[in-house]
């Protein structure tokens, strides 16, 4: 399909499908409130869901959501403004009359944005319903991840979306990309000239990316049974970080230029084999509600990845993520090679002793550089010190606030393009079915001991 003639224009209404759901309650409603508070959201919001609610019940839900959010209701005027923007349509997503009611509620809106905060199995019904009702012209559709569960389903989802919307009107939202720390990776890489001479296979020995959580699946056992760690975290969140770290400089500051360079990284990734992967499952996972008693779903995943490009040939990328690990850590560690000559007695020669660059993404955001500094005295012996270049700043936008605002304004920089989604799925496709069994690991550990072979320096720092 061709591009919309006003593909970069600001949306003039928002239809939020699934407004009564858990995602809207926890993330989207607080993001809408934050946008209203800073004057970035003034368009009508049509909430859509199956529940037969009236507007008073929806308002009560919004109030409850905000009262349980981190910020609370700290601006009564903005809260009342948000309520005034809301309307509600109750209906079955498979019935044409639901879309007729949405069209009526949208009124004179000519460029609505349709946010599908609903389970993926409903996407096709809603997208086709929007098309049949004439609600897709000059509109946008915002789709929550997962974008498929393998390459074939990703292609089918894209086919369905493209049957109604052009690619530039499809916003695949991954909240992880809206984090300030993730955005800073892109900025830090290309705003500083000192990195470029060493940002390659000649000076970097390995890259480690970790997303560890010290809690389990909680009430999401049934959902986790359908995805597992590899699909839920590695294929999207961590692959996106790899792309930002590994990509070449875009030709211009343009969403498509950035996406094109990310796609090149995914296509250069060597498809995974079973030998590149360790899967784990924490003790007690099978007793979680909604989990099969003989489940082989992984709650931990570690893998070794190679990017077959001129810049990164031979450099291993170690990715790992898991539930119920020793601590919550979310970071990138770029380890440099040791100096070419062992000039001093304590010159580093082993992995884990050399200079490194650390992007800490959570629970606190910072960038650090490790360098060796001489100790006082006559001997040439030193310590490795980590210098912090930036620390988390107060008042940062939440990921959903940033991404929802970008989608409404038409900025596609932080959204996933069709070819990027499919290229990422192609990398893990070989191990989605043919993979080693999930190995048990103790809660509060760093996962199965076999996973230590997939790191450059053993245990997490």
LINSUL-V37045 format. One record per helix or strand of 3 or more residues. SS is the DSSP state (2 for helix, 1 for strand). FROM is the first residue (numbers start at 0). LEN is the number of residues. If there is no record, write none. Layout:
[[SS | FROM | LEN] [SS | FROM | LEN]]
//
This chain:
[[1 | 12 | 5] [2 | 21 | 16] [1 | 43 | 6] [2 | 54 | 13] [2 | 75 | 10] [1 | 85 | 5] [2 | 95 | 11] [1 | 111 | 5] [2 | 119 | 13] [1 | 139 | 5] [2 | 150 | 12] [2 | 166 | 3] [1 | 169 | 4] [2 | 174 | 4] [2 | 179 | 12] [2 | 192 | 4] [1 | 203 | 9] [2 | 220 | 26] [2 | 254 | 14] [2 | 273 | 3] [1 | 276 | 6] [2 | 284 | 3] [1 | 299 | 6] [1 | 315 | 7] [1 | 328 | 8] [1 | 355 | 7] [1 | 365 | 9] [1 | 381 | 10] [2 | 398 | 11] [2 | 417 | 16] [1 | 438 | 3] [2 | 448 | 6]]
//
